[in-house]
Amino acid sequence: MSAVVVYEVNIDLDAMIASEYRNWLRAHVDDILALPGFIDARVFDVPDPAPAAGRIALCVHYRLRDAAALQDYFDQHAARLRADGMARFGGGFTATRRVLQPA
């Protein structure tokens, strides 16, 4: 039986671009949620641990129906969607990712 997985993206960004980045992120999340297998997403501010001075930390949790849907995202869509953020914001942010499964 397949289990729901969480795809977590942790973002560290320059506070000077925070407003523009958040606007872009809303549309980016909507684009991802339109893909097969995505159930929902939540965007969190990360106050602890505190980001470095002049930085903002965000965390996005995407829930997917199963690991196969996540693999399809990686294989078919991730490079294009990630490139859009890099083209818009370049070195103004970094993102790290991990996959969470129910214990």
Steps between C-alpha positions, in 0.01 A plus 500: 500500500632843406531767766471876479841666491603852588746686282660774707678801352694729737575843359748758627462835326623855506247713693526767227324268252258344748183673376568425134609145580186430706282622212687274259487209747118513518477454122779238504316293762180523294689374193632205696161418650360473146733205433375140537532351846531821702235525772572831671775732622569725797752781519652576839713783635790354699570715808708235681779450440522868421633580154818704466471879508344630179361157410154340504436127542201321349398136487254346254337162561344336196291189563492244221294184463807276485872473424428422133331840456803669655734309272293610200538861618878456526523333158260721303461841665752589773782631279270739311323629810823546695662682206222760504585601857871514421437714191293748702697517823844354425722504807240674716386170647600143566275197531557164662261211465410178673233231483299394805301178533266395779674292767 
